[in-house]
Every structure is written in structure tokens, then in C-alpha cells.
């Protein structure tokens, strides 16, 4: 098998539950020689696939280049939770950028989820989609935060949220650790790698070309048509779209310092009995708590508990994922103390300093989007749709996002991970003492 770049080794999927249960087996095609196309998209995750599908639906000739296999990165190993909104809340966006910006973002925060649902239905993607996600609160202060969030979202026209007191939450989450929560009926959860693979198949059905195991080494922007170089080939395109996110590396130097890779970890238990699974998550919805260093979890289609959390800035993996995550799971569900863990894996996502994803253009013909900061399942699909519209001539929403200021991490590349780690210690302290 052809080798991928150093970031992905040989390009094989990690030993995750998702990789073991994927329902599409692809035969990767490596880019060799010279190719010409309308649009070259770098990155075979959600951002790249959403952009590519929306452009192919408009009739463009699209070539997607991926250094590993489709969905190898965060798109194929995340928590699988369809959570509306960005990492930065609407009130944060309003405070930083003004009411117009908040109203602009508030009008589209559910569009990413709607885009996912549309693609699943239109292209017959089998990815175990289930509806509903829950935010859980440990303290009365957390409950007040959720009540304020519900009121704020309602002011922007979103009426899909239902407050859950302690008893109402217990009907959804069989744990005694929470003070209550909030249900978002428009969210959901799914098998993220199968969604990615299904979207790749959809793109190919529209005439799109996908090259895998073809690491991009550089992008030449000096000519009228940029050239994307890989280890064995090159793509000349009218437009290039960079969607490498946490794994883009130094391919486009202007983007390297804009984001910080961070890793998160997930464990998957053995299949639980139907009785136990129903006791733990009676409504079969996905859950995340409202802390800064949060837990997130859900049941898989075969009744495994998929439990994730933790953040390591810089994108390194812990020495023992199970030892790190299992105690968090047992704190929420003591019934799982002795359950067997079948899978444990880690993966990187990209954080922006403002926690607002970035979208922009370098010169006239290189577009980019990245920095979803842990809210990438919906954000990537939304940004892909906006990028495609901009390339097709409607730049109204693209221009608004591109105009939002971004800030480098204090200390530059050398100290950005240390800076974020110090910040996470502070928020972890606040979480621990309910401040």
C-alpha cells in the first residue's frame, strides 16, 4: 500500500470502534501524474466533503486530495454528536463582535445539522442517525447558564430546547450526579466514519474525483491557477480549498499559526445488555455536560457506551487512554465499573484562539476553513456549504465570516500549547469548585 505522510503513517485508520464497524470498504486511489480540475479540495473530512458535494451539485468538476484515507482524522473518530452552535456562545460573539454578528450567526447555527440530515436522506447514507442531544448541569449555576442559553437562542428564533429538572433528566440519563439539564430536539448522534464514507460515495456519484494516500506537500500560488503538489502527482485548479484543519501542518505556511491542534479521547465498552443500556440512557440520546473540560457520551447502535473527554493541547496522546477516561465514565455510571473496554482511541481537532471557526481567502483563488474548536460535526458542514456558495458567486455569508477578526495565540507557535494548558487549568479549577 502506498505510504501517506508522516502525520498519518501509512494512512491506516486508528484502532477505533468506528473503524472496526465501518460499513463501506473503499479501494483508495493514489494521485499519480498531472490532473486538471475546476476545484481542488485538500482534506477528506467533513469540511472538504461538504464543500466538494455542494460544489459538485452545482456542476463543478471537483478533485479532492487526502493524505490518508477518507475520514482518517477528526471526522472519522469524533464523538458522533450533532450539536448545534459554535464553541463560542452567541452571547460571547455578541460581546466581541456586536449584535449584528450575533444575529447573523444565530440565524444559521442549526443549519449545519439540517445540512447533515439532508445529505443522509438524499444520498441514502447509513450511519445510525438518532435524534436528540442533552446538555447536563452539575450545579444550580450550570442550570442558570442553560436557562440563559435557552432564552438567548429563543430570541434568535430557535424553539427546540426544553429545560429538564433533576427528575426529568433522570428519565433521560440514569445518573445521580446531575442537577438537571436541557434537551435540544434538533440535535442528534450518528456513526461519524460511516457518515464520512457515505459522503465520499455521494461525491463520487456526482462525478467528483477522490485521491487518498496522497499527501499534499505544497501549494504553489504564484500562477493564475494554483498547483497542489503531492508526493507522486499534482493538481492544477482554478480554485483551491484548504480543509486540512488540525492536520494541514505547514502545507500552507500562512495558516500554520492560526490554530492549535488538541487531542481528545474516547473509549467504547463491550456491548451492554438491553436492560442496562436502557437504564443508563433510556431515551438513547447523546449527552455532553456544560463544563469547560467536559464529558460526552452516547450509545452506539450495538449498545456500547461510547464515552469521551479530556483535552491535551498540542495534539499528543496520553500514555493510557483507558486509565484517563474510565474514571470519568464510572463517576457518571457506577454500573460500568467492571465492564470490559473493547476500544480506546485519540484524535486531534483544531482550536482557534477565539474559539470561533475561521474562514477566509489567500489571494484570489485559495480558500480555507478551520478551527471548529470541538464543534466540528455541524460547523464543518455549514462552512462547506458557505464556501461552495462563495466560490459559485454568492459571497455574502462568506464575507461576513471572513471579516471576523482572528488573533494568534499569545507566545506564538512555541508557546501556544503552554498558554492553552494554563487556561485549561484555570477552567478546570472553576469546574471543580463550581465557580
C-alpha positions as CSV (number, residue, x, y, z in Angstrom):
1,X,0.0,0.0,0.0
2,X,1.2,3.5,-0.8
3,X,2.6,5.4,2.1
4,X,1.0,8.6,3.4
5,X,2.8,11.5,5.0
6,X,4.3,11.4,8.5
7,X,1.2,12.7,10.1
8,X,-0.7,9.6,9.2
9,X,1.9,6.9,9.0
10,X,0.7,4.5,6.3
11,X,-2.7,6.1,6.3
12,X,-4.5,3.3,8.1
13,X,-7.5,4.1,10.3
14,X,-6.8,4.1,14.0
15,X,-8.0,1.2,16.2
16,X,-11.3,2.8,16.9
17,X,-14.8,1.3,17.3
18,X,-15.8,3.3,14.2
19,X,-13.0,1.8,12.0
20,X,-14.0,-1.7,13.2
21,X,-17.7,-1.2,12.4
22,X,-17.5,0.9,9.2
23,X,-20.0,-0.2,6.5
24,X,-18.1,0.9,3.4
25,X,-14.8,-0.5,2.3
26,X,-13.0,1.7,-0.2
27,X,-10.2,0.9,-2.5
28,X,-8.0,4.1,-2.2
29,X,-6.9,5.7,-5.4
30,X,-3.5,7.4,-5.2
31,X,-2.8,10.6,-7.2
32,X,-0.1,9.9,-9.8
33,X,0.8,12.3,-12.6
34,X,-0.9,15.6,-13.6
35,X,-4.6,16.3,-13.2
36,X,-6.6,19.4,-14.1
37,X,-9.9,20.4,-12.5
38,X,-12.1,23.3,-11.6
39,X,-11.8,22.9,-7.8
40,X,-9.1,21.1,-5.8
41,X,-10.1,20.5,-2.2
42,X,-7.4,19.5,0.3
43,X,-8.7,17.2,3.1
44,X,-11.1,14.3,3.1
45,X,-13.0,15.1,6.3
46,X,-16.4,16.8,6.8
47,X,-15.2,20.3,5.7
48,X,-13.7,19.0,2.4
49,X,-16.5,16.6,1.7
50,X,-19.3,19.2,2.4
51,X,-17.5,21.8,0.2
52,X,-17.0,19.2,-2.5
53,X,-20.5,17.9,-2.6
54,X,-22.1,21.3,-2.6
55,X,-19.9,22.4,-5.5
56,X,-20.4,19.1,-7.4
57,X,-24.2,19.6,-7.0
58,X,-23.7,23.0,-8.7
59,X,-22.0,21.3,-11.7
60,X,-18.3,22.0,-10.9
61,X,-15.6,19.4,-11.6
62,X,-14.2,18.7,-8.1
63,X,-11.0,16.8,-7.2
64,X,-10.5,16.0,-3.5
65,X,-7.0,15.1,-2.2
66,X,-6.5,13.3,1.1
67,X,-3.2,12.4,2.7
68,X,-4.5,9.3,4.5
69,X,-7.9,7.6,3.9
70,X,-11.3,9.3,3.8
71,X,-12.3,10.2,7.4
72,X,-9.0,9.3,8.9
73,X,-8.8,12.4,11.0
74,X,-11.3,14.0,13.4
75,X,-14.2,13.5,11.1
76,X,-13.9,9.7,11.4
77,X,-13.2,9.4,15.1
78,X,-15.1,12.1,17.0
79,X,-17.9,11.6,19.5
80,X,-20.6,11.5,16.7
81,X,-22.7,14.2,18.3
82,X,-24.7,16.5,16.2
83,X,-24.6,19.6,18.5
84,X,-25.9,22.9,17.2
85,X,-23.8,26.1,17.6
86,X,-20.2,27.0,17.8
87,X,-17.7,26.6,20.6
88,X,-18.0,30.3,21.3
89,X,-21.6,31.0,22.5
90,X,-23.9,33.6,20.9
91,X,-23.5,35.9,23.9
92,X,-19.7,35.7,23.5
93,X,-20.0,36.5,19.8
94,X,-22.3,39.4,20.6
95,X,-20.0,40.8,23.2
96,X,-16.9,40.5,21.0
97,X,-18.3,41.4,17.6
98,X,-21.6,43.1,18.1
99,X,-25.3,42.4,17.8
100,X,-25.3,42.2,14.0
101,X,-22.7,39.4,14.1
102,X,-24.6,37.5,16.8
103,X,-27.8,37.8,14.9
104,X,-26.0,36.6,11.7
105,X,-24.6,33.6,13.5
106,X,-27.8,32.9,15.4
107,X,-29.7,32.7,12.2
108,X,-27.6,29.8,10.9
109,X,-26.4,27.7,13.9
110,X,-28.9,25.0,13.2
111,X,-28.1,24.9,9.5
112,X,-25.2,22.6,9.9
113,X,-27.4,19.9,11.4
114,X,-30.0,20.4,8.8
115,X,-27.3,20.0,6.1
116,X,-26.2,16.7,7.6
117,X,-29.8,15.4,7.7
118,X,-30.4,16.5,4.1
119,X,-27.3,14.6,2.9
120,X,-28.2,11.5,4.8
121,X,-31.7,11.4,3.4
122,X,-30.8,12.5,-0.2
123,X,-27.9,10.1,-0.6
124,X,-29.2,7.2,1.5
125,X,-26.2,7.3,3.9
126,X,-26.5,4.6,6.6
127,X,-24.8,6.0,9.7
128,X,-27.2,5.1,12.6
129,X,-28.7,8.5,12.9
130,X,-30.7,9.1,16.1
131,X,-32.3,12.4,17.2
132,X,-31.9,14.5,20.3
133,X,-28.9,15.7,22.4
134,X,-28.8,16.7,26.0
135,X,-26.7,19.2,27.9
136,X,-26.2,18.2,31.6
137,X,-25.6,20.5,34.5
138,X,-23.8,19.6,37.7
139,X,-24.8,22.7,39.7
140,X,-27.5,25.3,40.1
141,X,-25.1,27.7,38.5
142,X,-24.9,25.4,35.5
143,X,-28.7,25.3,35.3
144,X,-28.8,29.1,35.2
145,X,-26.3,29.0,32.4
146,X,-28.6,26.7,30.4
147,X,-31.7,28.7,31.2
148,X,-29.9,31.8,29.9
149,X,-28.8,29.9,26.8
150,X,-32.3,28.7,26.1
151,X,-33.7,32.3,26.4
152,X,-30.9,33.6,24.1
153,X,-31.5,31.0,21.5
154,X,-35.2,31.7,21.6
155,X,-34.5,35.3,20.9
156,X,-32.9,34.2,17.7
157,X,-35.9,32.2,16.7
158,X,-34.8,28.7,18.0
159,X,-37.5,26.9,19.9
160,X,-36.1,23.4,20.0
161,X,-34.8,23.5,23.6
162,X,-36.6,22.0,26.7
163,X,-35.3,22.5,30.2
164,X,-35.1,19.3,32.3
165,X,-35.1,19.5,36.1
166,X,-33.4,16.7,38.1
167,X,-36.4,14.3,37.8
168,X,-37.0,15.0,34.2
169,X,-33.3,14.4,33.4
170,X,-33.3,11.1,35.2
171,X,-35.9,9.9,32.7
172,X,-33.3,10.5,30.0
173,X,-29.9,9.9,31.8
174,X,-29.8,7.2,34.5
175,X,-27.2,9.0,36.7
176,X,-27.5,10.8,40.0
177,X,-24.6,13.2,39.5
178,X,-26.5,15.9,37.7
179,X,-28.7,18.8,38.9
180,X,-30.7,18.9,35.6
181,X,-30.1,19.7,32.0
182,X,-31.5,20.8,28.7
183,X,-32.7,18.9,25.7
184,X,-32.2,20.0,22.1
185,X,-34.6,18.1,20.0
186,X,-33.0,19.3,16.7
187,X,-29.6,17.7,17.6
188,X,-28.7,14.1,17.4
189,X,-25.9,11.5,17.1
190,X,-24.6,9.1,14.5
191,X,-21.6,6.9,13.4
192,X,-19.2,9.6,12.2
193,X,-16.9,7.5,10.0
194,X,-19.9,5.9,8.2
195,X,-21.2,9.4,7.6
196,X,-17.9,10.4,6.1
197,X,-17.6,7.3,3.9
198,X,-21.2,7.8,2.8
199,X,-20.5,11.4,1.8
200,X,-17.5,10.3,-0.2
201,X,-19.7,7.9,-2.1
202,X,-22.2,10.7,-2.7
203,X,-19.4,12.9,-4.1
204,X,-18.3,10.2,-6.4
205,X,-21.9,9.7,-7.6
206,X,-21.9,13.4,-8.6
207,X,-18.7,12.9,-10.7
208,X,-16.2,14.1,-8.1
209,X,-12.7,12.5,-8.0
210,X,-11.2,11.4,-4.7
211,X,-7.5,10.6,-4.3
212,X,-6.4,9.1,-1.0
213,X,-3.0,8.2,0.5
214,X,-1.8,11.3,-1.5
215,X,-0.2,13.7,1.0
216,X,-0.1,17.3,-0.2
217,X,3.5,18.6,0.1
218,X,3.0,22.2,-1.0
219,X,0.6,24.6,-2.8
220,X,2.1,26.9,-5.5
221,X,0.0,30.1,-5.5
222,X,2.3,32.0,-7.8
223,X,0.4,31.5,-11.1
224,X,-3.1,32.3,-12.2
225,X,-4.1,28.7,-11.4
226,X,-2.7,27.3,-8.2
227,X,-1.0,23.9,-8.3
228,X,-1.4,21.4,-5.5
229,X,1.6,19.1,-5.3
230,X,1.6,15.6,-3.7
231,X,4.3,13.0,-3.4
232,X,3.5,11.5,-6.8
233,X,1.4,13.9,-8.6
234,X,-0.1,17.4,-9.0
235,X,-3.5,19.0,-9.5
236,X,-3.9,22.3,-11.3
237,X,-7.1,24.0,-10.4
238,X,-9.0,27.3,-10.9
239,X,-9.7,27.3,-7.1
240,X,-8.1,25.5,-4.2
241,X,-9.9,25.0,-0.9
242,X,-7.8,24.0,2.2
243,X,-9.7,21.9,4.6
244,X,-6.9,20.1,6.4
245,X,-7.8,21.6,9.8
246,X,-5.7,20.1,12.6
247,X,-3.7,18.0,10.1
248,X,-2.8,20.6,7.5
249,X,0.6,21.1,9.0
250,X,2.9,23.5,7.1
251,X,1.5,22.9,3.6
252,X,0.2,26.5,3.5
253,X,2.5,28.4,5.8
254,X,0.1,31.4,6.2
255,X,-2.3,29.1,8.0
256,X,0.0,27.3,10.4
257,X,-0.2,29.6,13.3
258,X,-3.9,30.3,13.1
259,X,-4.9,27.1,15.0
260,X,-3.7,24.8,17.7
261,X,-4.1,21.0,17.5
262,X,-5.6,19.4,20.6
263,X,-6.4,15.8,21.2
264,X,-9.5,14.2,22.9
265,X,-10.0,10.6,23.8
266,X,-12.9,8.1,23.6
267,X,-13.4,4.6,25.0
268,X,-16.0,2.1,23.8
269,X,-17.3,-0.6,26.1
270,X,-18.3,-4.1,25.2
271,X,-21.9,-4.3,24.1
272,X,-24.2,-3.8,27.0
273,X,-27.3,-5.7,27.8
274,X,-30.5,-4.1,26.5
275,X,-31.7,-3.8,30.1
276,X,-28.5,-2.0,31.3
277,X,-28.4,0.3,28.2
278,X,-32.0,1.3,28.7
279,X,-31.3,2.0,32.4
280,X,-28.3,4.3,31.6
281,X,-29.7,6.2,28.6
282,X,-33.5,5.5,28.4
283,X,-34.1,7.9,25.6
284,X,-31.0,6.9,23.6
285,X,-29.9,10.5,23.1
286,X,-26.3,11.8,23.2
287,X,-25.1,13.8,26.2
288,X,-22.5,16.3,27.0
289,X,-22.1,18.3,30.2
290,X,-21.5,22.1,30.3
291,X,-18.1,22.2,32.0
292,X,-15.1,23.6,30.2
293,X,-13.3,20.2,30.4
294,X,-16.4,18.2,29.6
295,X,-17.5,14.6,29.3
296,X,-19.5,13.5,26.3
297,X,-21.2,10.1,25.7
298,X,-23.8,8.1,23.9
299,X,-24.8,4.6,23.0
300,X,-23.7,3.0,19.7
301,X,-26.1,1.1,17.5
302,X,-25.0,-2.2,19.1
303,X,-25.4,-0.7,22.7
304,X,-21.8,0.1,23.5
305,X,-21.2,3.1,25.8
306,X,-19.0,5.5,23.9
307,X,-17.6,7.8,26.5
308,X,-15.1,10.7,25.7
309,X,-13.5,13.7,27.2
310,X,-10.2,15.3,28.2
311,X,-8.2,17.7,26.1
312,X,-4.4,17.7,25.6
313,X,-3.1,20.8,23.9
314,X,-0.5,20.3,21.2
315,X,-2.2,17.1,19.9
316,X,-0.3,14.4,21.8
317,X,-1.9,11.2,23.1
318,X,-2.0,10.1,26.7
319,X,0.0,7.1,27.7
320,X,-3.1,5.2,28.8
321,X,-6.4,6.3,27.4
322,X,-8.5,3.9,29.3
323,X,-6.9,4.9,32.6
324,X,-7.7,8.5,31.8
325,X,-11.3,8.2,30.6
326,X,-12.7,5.2,32.6
327,X,-12.8,7.0,36.0
328,X,-14.9,9.8,34.4
329,X,-17.3,7.2,33.0
330,X,-17.6,5.4,36.3
331,X,-18.3,8.6,38.1
332,X,-21.3,9.2,35.9
333,X,-22.3,5.5,35.7
334,X,-21.0,3.4,38.6
335,X,-22.7,0.4,37.0
336,X,-19.9,0.3,34.4
337,X,-17.0,0.0,36.8
338,X,-16.2,-3.6,35.8
339,X,-17.4,-3.5,32.2
340,X,-14.8,-4.5,29.5
341,X,-13.4,-1.8,27.3
342,X,-13.1,-3.0,23.7
343,X,-11.7,0.1,22.1
344,X,-9.8,3.2,23.1
345,X,-8.5,5.9,20.7
346,X,-7.5,9.5,20.4
347,X,-7.7,12.1,17.8
348,X,-6.9,15.8,17.1
349,X,-9.2,18.7,16.5
350,X,-8.1,22.3,15.8
351,X,-8.7,25.2,18.2
352,X,-8.7,28.8,17.3
353,X,-7.8,31.4,19.9
354,X,-11.2,33.0,19.9
355,X,-13.0,29.6,19.7
356,X,-14.8,30.9,16.6
357,X,-14.0,28.9,13.4
358,X,-12.2,30.8,10.7
359,X,-13.0,31.2,7.0
360,X,-11.1,33.2,4.5
361,X,-9.2,33.5,1.3
362,X,-5.5,33.8,0.5
363,X,-5.1,35.9,-2.7
364,X,-7.8,35.4,-5.3
365,X,-8.1,31.7,-5.5
366,X,-7.2,29.8,-2.3
367,X,-10.0,29.5,0.2
368,X,-9.8,27.9,3.7
369,X,-11.8,27.0,6.7
370,X,-10.7,25.6,10.0
371,X,-10.6,26.0,13.8
372,X,-14.0,24.5,14.8
373,X,-12.7,24.0,18.4
374,X,-14.6,20.9,19.2
375,X,-17.9,21.7,17.5
376,X,-16.8,20.4,14.1
377,X,-19.5,17.9,13.1
378,X,-22.1,20.6,12.4
379,X,-19.7,23.6,11.8
380,X,-17.8,21.8,9.0
381,X,-21.0,21.0,7.1
382,X,-22.2,24.6,7.4
383,X,-18.9,26.1,6.4
384,X,-18.6,23.7,3.4
385,X,-22.0,25.0,2.2
386,X,-20.9,28.6,2.7
387,X,-17.6,28.0,0.9
388,X,-19.3,26.4,-2.1
389,X,-21.8,29.3,-2.3
390,X,-18.9,31.8,-2.2
391,X,-17.0,30.0,-5.0
392,X,-20.2,29.9,-7.0
393,X,-20.6,33.7,-6.7
394,X,-22.6,34.3,-3.6
395,X,-20.1,35.6,-1.1
396,X,-22.4,37.3,1.3
397,X,-22.1,34.9,4.2
398,X,-18.5,34.1,3.4
399,X,-17.5,37.7,3.6
400,X,-19.2,38.2,7.0
401,X,-17.3,35.3,8.5
402,X,-14.0,36.2,6.7
403,X,-14.3,39.7,8.2
404,X,-14.4,38.5,11.8
405,X,-11.0,39.2,13.4
406,X,-8.8,36.3,14.4
407,X,-6.0,36.5,16.9
408,X,-2.7,34.5,17.1
409,X,-2.1,32.5,20.3
410,X,0.0,34.6,22.8
411,X,3.6,33.5,22.6
412,X,3.4,32.4,19.0
413,X,3.9,28.8,17.8
414,X,6.4,27.9,20.5
415,X,4.2,28.7,23.5
416,X,0.6,28.4,22.2
417,X,0.1,24.9,23.7
418,X,1.5,26.0,27.1
419,X,-0.7,29.1,27.0
420,X,-3.8,27.0,26.4
421,X,-2.8,24.4,29.0
422,X,-2.6,27.2,31.6
423,X,-6.0,28.4,30.6
424,X,-7.5,24.9,30.8
425,X,-6.1,24.5,34.4
426,X,-7.9,27.7,35.4
427,X,-11.2,26.5,33.9
428,X,-10.7,23.0,35.4
429,X,-10.3,24.7,38.8
430,X,-13.6,26.6,38.2
431,X,-15.3,23.4,37.2
432,X,-14.1,21.5,40.3
433,X,-15.2,24.1,42.8
434,X,-18.4,25.2,40.9
435,X,-17.2,28.8,40.3
